[in-house]
Amino acid sequence: MSVNHRFRNKRIIVTGGASGIGKATAERLAAEGADLVIADINIANARVVADAINAQYDGAKIHPIAFNAAQPESCRSMVAESVAVLGRLDVLCNIAGIMDWGHFTEFTGDRWERMMRINLGSVFYVSQAAIPHLLETKGNIVNMASAAGLMGIAYTAAYCAAKAGVIAVTKSLAVEFAAAGVRVNAIAPGGVKTPMAAAAVPEGINMKLIDRLYPKLGNGELCEPEDIAAAVAYLASDEARCVTGIVHSIDGGQTAG
């Protein structure tokens, strides 16, 4: 990765920054000069990530803040605390999320509600709290959708629905705030080597029906979190000043046909 400073003097929130794509995104943005809040329910891991970044980059200002993506008030208070710590807000990266496999007929209402609260509700509430600050800075939002929001995948009806919702929210906000100078985009990863993706699939699930969820690249590997973080950095930067309302697929061809 070539070193540049696209985010020098930029203040950014990364939700879900304690692991996986969120962690890689925090590391990438910090490497390019950003001051960050890493917001995560796992505050212990968030502190470890923040300390490591601060130690690696002289002058880095990375702040861990605990928040529960399933609770609207926690989403709102996290944004308020982040802006107080950072001084302003230039970019919001909504990356926090969960995965839950299950047979449709056995998927309980509680599991459905949890999926919607964390994967979709948090995007709504965090963005709603952030928009007034982004209007002041002409900032932008990068949401983490999924290939699952663009296609049907067995045993993941709730996850597919939530991620499709993220795409719809992204496009709606992009249209609503374009004239005000706030850009909103989404990334739709396919299979990525993260702790969430590595979680065991429950017994009794026909793996042949979900093999297409993790298409391999030419070298036989899944995408790395850093591959997704690089796209986040582009969409969040001024280089993408003409880009809003898009869903950028990074899926090894999963949704191509």
Secondary structure, DSSP 8 states (H G I E B T S, - for coil): -----TTTT-EEEEETTTSHHHHHHHHHHHHTT-EEEEEES-HHHHHHHHHHHHHHSTT--EEEEE--TT-HHHHHHHHHHHHHHHSS-SEEEE---------GGG--HHHHHHHIIIIIIHHHHHHHHHHHHHHHHT-EEEEE--GGGTS--TT-HHHHHHHHHHHHHHHHHHHHHGGGT-EEEEEEE-SB-SHHHHS---TT--GGGTGGGS---TTS--B-HHHHHHHHHHHHSGGGTT--S-EEEESTTTTT-
